[in-house]
Each structure stands twice: as structure tokens, then as C-alpha cells.
Amino acid sequence: MPGKVAIITGGGTGIGRSAALALGREGYAVVIAGRRHEPLAQTVADAEAEGLALSRFAADVSDPDDVRALFDAAVERHGRVDVLFNNAGRGTPPVPLEDLAFEDWQSVVGVNLTGTFLCTQAAFRVMKGQDPRGGRIINNGSISAQVPRPRSAPYTATKHAVTGLTRSTSLDGRAYDIACGQIDIGNAATDLAEWISAGALQADGSTLAEPMMDAEVVARAVVYMAGLPLDANVQFMTVMATKMPFIGRG
């Protein structure tokens, strides 16, 4: 998509990194954002080795000032924003609900939900006023937006909330040619999900090493969603390892 500009949060590692490189190969100018400088710099270096147009911006998506600065920098550099992939997210160790620290709850809500809202709000402000008008927002939901894992209350609650935000964004964006969809991802092989392949707690109390899929599969799905014309939308898509526990979590 020559001339298209994408912002990807959590773009230095895992799914964000794979999606950034995949969109770059399709001709997008991509701005990746994250809190850690080193992974962002490495992703940009890898992209430059392929001749791709990637740049980086250090930002905490739970901080309104950081989000504002991220979008200002993207517009100053590229003139517009066509795609936002709200990918940044975090979870907590699987502790009993009653033992969960309040600070951990706040941190997950701040990144997964507030961060997605703040970036969506900033994207709206840009996309409504640019010419041509409009754009596309893709939210990383997770299969936990549909069914929970044991001991995952903060992550599951925020991902269910992201689904509500996706629906509201999709509705409120219609008048401004802003499309919004959600991709629910299950067991992509990333550093963040390494514990799942080693052995994840199951609903029956057992521990099971679950099947995984390559993150590139997810990246191709994001490229497909991003590349649709604005009069078409994937509202919800589930991409998962075929044999992972999901339907009935078994």
C-alpha cells in the first residue's frame, strides 16, 4: 500500500515486531512504539537491512502525554496516519485472584485498556482531519477476550473491555470513514508467550505444554485487515494454533 502510514504499539518484539516488518514489506511507512529502546532499535535495524521504511518512538501508551507526542511525531514525519495497530499489552503471573497486588491490576488496565483508548482517541483526531479522510484501527484482543485462562483476571477483564471498545470505536468511526476491527490471537510463538509452550495452567488444575503457531501467521492476518478498502471491515477475526485448548478450553 504505497504511501500508507501505520503506527504499531508494542512494536519492538513479538507480534508487533512481526506485523511491523510485514507491513513494511507491503510498502507501508511504519512507526513502532514501545517503552524499551533496545528492542525498538533492533527492529528498525532489521527493517533497514531489508530496505523497509520503519522508524521508532519511545512511548508508554498509558501516559497521555507520550501518546500525544507519538502521534504528533508520526504526523510530522509522514503527514498522516492510515492504520493504528493497538498491540501493546501485558499480563500478570498466574496468582490466585485474592493474592493479586493492586499495583499489578492497575498496570495491566493502564496498558491494555487505557493505552488502547488513548491511542484510539489520538488516531481519531488525526484521521478525522486528514485528506483523504479516515483510516483503520486494529485492536489486539486475544482469545482471552472470549474465554479466560485460570488466574488471569486482569488480563481477561481488560481484553473483554477491549472488545467493547472495538465495537464503540467501529460505531463512532462510521461518520468519519474510520473502520475498527479486532484480531483475537491464540498461542503465537513469542517471548511473551514462551511460558505457554513450557507448560500452562489448565482449568482442571493440570499443567499442559500447549501447541503454538508462528507469529508470522498473525502478521499476515494483520496485513490483510489493514489492506482492506475503508468500505469493508473485518470486525472480529480469531487466529489460533489449531490444536491449542480453546473450545471449552480443552
Residue, then its C-alpha position, 0 to 999 in steps of 0.5 A: m500500500p504505497g504511501k500508507v502510514a501505520i503506527i504499531t504499539g508494542g512494536g519492538t518484539g513479538i507480534g508487533r515486531s512481526a506485523a511491523l516488518a510485514l507491513g513494511r514489506e507491503g510498502y507501508a511507512v511504519v512507526i513502532a512504539g514501545r517503552r524499551h529502546e533496545p528492542l525498538a532499535q533492533t527492529v528498525a535495524d532489521a527493517e533497514a537491512e531489508g530496505l523497509a521504511l520503519s522508524r521508532f518512538a519511545a512511548d508508554v501508551s498509558d501516559p497521555d502525554d507520550v501518546r500525544a507526542l507519538f502521534d504528533a511525531a508520526v504526523e510530522r514525519h509522514g503527514r498522516v496516519d492510515v492504520l493504528f495497530n493497538n498491540a501493546g499489552r501485558g499480563t500478570p503471573p498466574v496468582p490466585l485472584e485474592d493474592l493479586a497486588f493492586e499495583d499489578w491490576q492497575s498496570v495491566v488496565g493502564v496498558n491494555l485498556t487505557g493505552t488502547f483508548l488513548c491511542t484510539q482517541a489520538a488516531f481519531r483526531v488525526m484521521k478525522g482531519q486528514d485528506p483523504r479522510g479516515g483510516r483503520i484501527i486494529n485492536n489486539g484482543s486475544i482469545s482471552a477476550q472470549v474465554p479466560r485462562p485460570r488466574s488471569a483476571p486482569y488480563t481477561a477483564t481488560k481484553h473483554a473491555v477491549t472488545g467493547l471498545t472495538r465495537s464503540t470505536s467501529l460505531d463512532g468511526r462510521a461518520y468519519d470513514i474510520a473502520c475498527g476491527q479486532i484480531d483475537i490471537g491464540n498461542a503465537a510463538t513469542d517471548l511473551a508467550e514462551w511460558i505457554s509452550a513450557g507448560a500452562l495452567q489448565a482449568d482442571g488444575s493440570t499443567l499442559a505444554e500447549p501447541m503454538m503457531d508462528a507469529e508470522v501467521v498473525a502478521r499476515a492476518v494483520v496485513y490483510m485487515a489493514g489492506l482492506p478498502l475503508d468500505a469493508n471491515v473485518q470486525f472480529m477475526t480469531v487466529m489460533a494454533t489449531k490444536m491449542p485448548f480453546i473450545g471449552r478450553g480443552 
